[in-house]
Amino acid sequence: MPFPADDLATEASRGDADVAALGSVLAEPARARMLLALGDGRALAASVLASEAGVAASTASGHLSRLVDARLLDVLPQGRHRYYRLAGPQVGDLLEALSRVAPAAPVRSLRQGTQAEALRSARTCYDHLAGRLGVAVFGALLEAGHVTGGDGTHDPLAAHEDRLSAPGRDVDYRLTPSGRSALTDLGVELPRSDALRYCVDWSEQRHHMSGAAGRALAGRLLELRWLRRADSGRAVFVTDLGRRELPLALELEPADFGH
């Protein structure tokens, strides 16, 4: 069916994506730090984000307004407070992609070096597990026959649509009956479909589980207190309880836990 004339006119008036406009929003270090602080999908108060960015509350307000106007953040008013979160998983994907191509920030203290290592070891990619731990969890499910369709590796020379730091499309992963049983026994609320989504992990260059199943698994491991979030940012840590239970539940090795 042909498009109405006014729709065609609207489409014709649209140019290419204005990457420069987005770049100007991201170029301010304080705004970049705010986005990274929200990379785990949580909603944080403006005061917390001001502290993360190292700016005064009045200055933070202007930066947050700019991020909302750019459709990178959503604002959630709750009484007298305003909470901010990423505007959707596509913004989380953007942060992962930028993390891959951006130069590493200079490490000027032991604390900064520890934070960088923590992100590579275990982090959230918006709402699911990534880093060495995320890749290890997915690899363990594949090794046990709980997931079928691929082997978890990313071959850039053989990839058609898959790219680092992006949702995967080349591999048709499926949860097997044993996988559904194992995750259900763990208390993970799985979607009805056995199709699994995945991302190509930027730091490990392998696949980690994403989508509804990935989100549910990460949420359950946090609920069980086998994992805990860092006080700020996307890093997660395996707890002492998790070090005991994860090898039994998911057949992980101690080396997979990193820090």
C-alpha positions in Angstrom: 0.0 0.0 0.0 1.5 3.4 -0.9 2.4 5.8 1.8 0.3 9.0 2.2 1.8 12.0 0.6 2.4 13.8 3.9 4.2 10.7 5.3 6.4 10.6 2.2 7.2 14.3 2.7 8.1 13.7 6.3 10.4 10.8 5.4 12.0 12.9 2.6 12.8 15.7 5.1 14.8 13.4 7.4 18.5 13.3 6.8 21.2 10.9 8.0 21.6 10.2 11.7 23.1 13.3 13.4 26.0 11.5 15.0 27.7 14.8 15.8 24.8 16.0 17.9 25.0 12.8 20.0 28.7 13.1 20.2 28.5 16.6 21.7 26.2 15.2 24.4 28.7 12.4 25.2 31.8 14.6 25.0 31.2 16.1 28.4 33.1 13.9 31.0 30.5 14.5 33.7 27.6 13.3 31.5 29.7 10.3 30.3 30.3 9.3 33.9 26.6 9.6 34.7 25.7 7.3 31.8 28.3 4.7 32.9 27.0 4.8 36.5 23.5 3.9 35.1 24.9 1.2 32.8 23.5 -1.6 35.0 19.9 -0.6 34.3 19.2 0.8 37.8 17.5 4.1 38.4 19.6 6.5 40.6 18.8 9.7 42.3 20.1 13.0 40.9 22.2 13.5 44.0 23.9 10.1 43.6 24.6 10.9 39.9 26.1 14.3 40.9 28.4 12.5 43.3 29.4 10.0 40.5 30.1 12.8 38.1 32.0 14.9 40.7 29.9 18.0 40.2 27.6 20.1 42.3 23.8 19.3 42.4 23.0 22.4 40.4 25.5 21.5 37.7 24.2 17.9 37.6 20.7 19.1 37.0 21.7 20.8 33.7 23.7 17.7 32.6 20.8 15.4 33.4 18.3 17.6 31.4 20.6 17.5 28.5 20.8 13.6 28.6 17.0 13.4 28.9 16.6 15.8 25.9 18.9 13.6 23.9 16.7 10.6 24.7 19.5 8.8 26.5 17.8 8.9 29.9 14.3 8.6 31.3 13.4 10.6 34.4 11.1 9.0 37.1 9.6 11.6 39.5 8.9 10.0 43.0 7.6 12.6 45.4 10.2 15.3 45.9 12.9 13.2 44.3 13.8 12.5 40.7 15.4 9.2 39.6 17.1 8.7 36.3 17.7 5.5 34.3 18.9 4.6 30.8 16.1 5.2 28.2 16.3 1.5 27.1 18.6 -1.4 26.3 19.7 0.3 23.1 21.5 2.9 25.3 23.1 0.1 27.2 24.2 -1.4 23.8 25.7 2.0 22.9 27.7 2.1 26.1 29.1 -1.4 25.5 30.0 -0.4 21.9 31.7 2.8 23.1 33.6 0.8 25.7 35.1 -1.3 23.0 36.4 1.5 20.8 37.2 4.2 23.4 40.7 4.5 24.7 41.3 3.2 28.2 41.2 5.9 30.8 44.5 6.5 32.5 44.8 4.6 35.8 46.1 7.0 38.4 45.4 5.0 41.5 45.0 1.5 42.8 41.3 2.1 43.2 40.9 2.9 39.5 42.8 -0.1 38.5 40.7 -2.3 40.7 37.5 -0.9 39.2 38.7 -1.6 35.6 39.6 -5.2 36.5 36.2 -5.6 38.2 34.4 -4.6 35.0 36.3 -7.0 32.9 35.7 -9.8 35.5 32.0 -9.5 36.0 29.5 -6.7 35.1 26.0 -6.2 33.9 25.4 -5.4 30.2 22.2 -3.3 30.9 20.2 -6.1 32.7 22.2 -9.3 32.1 25.6 -10.7 33.0 28.7 -9.9 31.0 32.4 -10.1 31.3 34.3 -13.2 32.2 31.6 -14.4 34.6 28.8 -13.9 32.0 30.7 -15.7 29.3 31.6 -18.5 31.8 27.9 -19.0 32.8 26.8 -19.2 29.1 29.8 -21.6 28.4 28.8 -23.8 31.3 25.2 -24.1 30.0 26.5 -25.0 26.6 29.0 -27.5 28.0 26.3 -29.2 30.0 24.0 -29.5 27.0 21.5 -27.1 28.5 21.8 -24.8 25.5 22.3 -25.8 21.9 22.9 -24.1 18.6 26.5 -22.8 18.9 29.7 -23.0 20.9 29.8 -19.5 22.4 32.7 -18.3 20.3 32.9 -15.2 18.2 34.8 -15.5 14.9 35.0 -12.1 13.3 36.1 -13.5 10.0 33.2 -15.9 9.8 30.6 -13.5 11.3 27.9 -12.2 9.0 26.0 -9.8 11.3 27.6 -10.3 14.7 29.8 -7.5 16.0 31.5 -6.9 19.3 29.5 -5.0 21.9 26.3 -5.7 20.1 23.3 -8.1 20.2 24.1 -11.3 18.3 22.1 -12.4 15.3 24.2 -15.1 13.5 23.6 -18.0 16.0 20.2 -19.6 16.8 20.7 -20.6 20.4 18.0 -22.7 22.0 17.3 -23.8 25.6 17.1 -27.6 25.8 14.6 -29.4 28.1 17.4 -30.1 30.5 18.4 -26.4 30.5 14.8 -25.4 31.1 14.6 -27.8 34.0 18.0 -26.7 35.5 17.2 -23.0 35.4 13.6 -23.5 36.6 14.9 -25.6 39.5 17.2 -22.6 40.3 14.1 -20.4 40.5 14.6 -18.6 37.2 11.4 -17.4 35.6 11.9 -18.3 32.0 10.0 -17.0 29.0 7.8 -19.6 27.1 10.0 -19.6 24.0 13.2 -21.7 24.1 14.9 -19.3 21.8 17.8 -17.5 23.5 19.2 -14.1 22.7 22.9 -13.3 23.2 25.4 -10.5 22.9 29.0 -10.5 21.7 31.0 -9.6 24.8 33.4 -6.8 24.1 36.0 -7.7 26.7 36.0 -11.5 26.2 35.0 -11.6 22.5 32.7 -14.5 23.2 28.9 -14.8 23.7 27.0 -14.1 26.9 23.2 -14.7 27.3 20.9 -11.7 27.1 17.2 -11.1 26.5 14.5 -12.2 28.9 16.3 -15.4 30.0 19.5 -13.5 30.6 17.7 -10.9 32.6 15.8 -13.4 34.7 19.0 -15.4 35.4 21.0 -12.3 36.5 18.1 -11.2 38.7 17.8 -14.6 40.3 21.5 -14.8 41.2 21.3 -11.4 42.8 18.1 -12.4 44.6 19.9 -15.5 46.0 22.7 -13.3 47.1 25.2 -15.4 45.1 26.1 -12.1 43.4 26.1 -8.5 44.7 26.2 -5.3 42.8 29.0 -2.8 43.3 27.9 0.3 45.2 28.0 2.2 41.9 28.6 1.3 38.3 28.1 -2.0 36.5 30.5 -4.3 38.3 29.1 -7.3 40.2 30.9 -9.6 42.6 30.5 -13.2 43.5 29.8 -13.6 47.2 31.1 -16.2 49.5 27.8 -18.0 49.3 28.0 -17.8 45.5 31.4 -19.3 45.5 30.0 -22.3 47.2 26.7 -22.6 45.3 27.6 -21.6 41.7 29.9 -24.7 41.1 27.0 -26.9 42.2 24.2 -25.2 40.4 25.9 -24.2 37.1 29.1 -26.2 37.1 31.3 -23.2 37.2 35.0 -23.3 38.1 36.5 -21.1 40.8 38.7 -19.4 38.1 35.5 -18.2 36.5 34.7 -16.0 39.5 37.6 -13.6 38.9 37.9 -11.2 41.9 
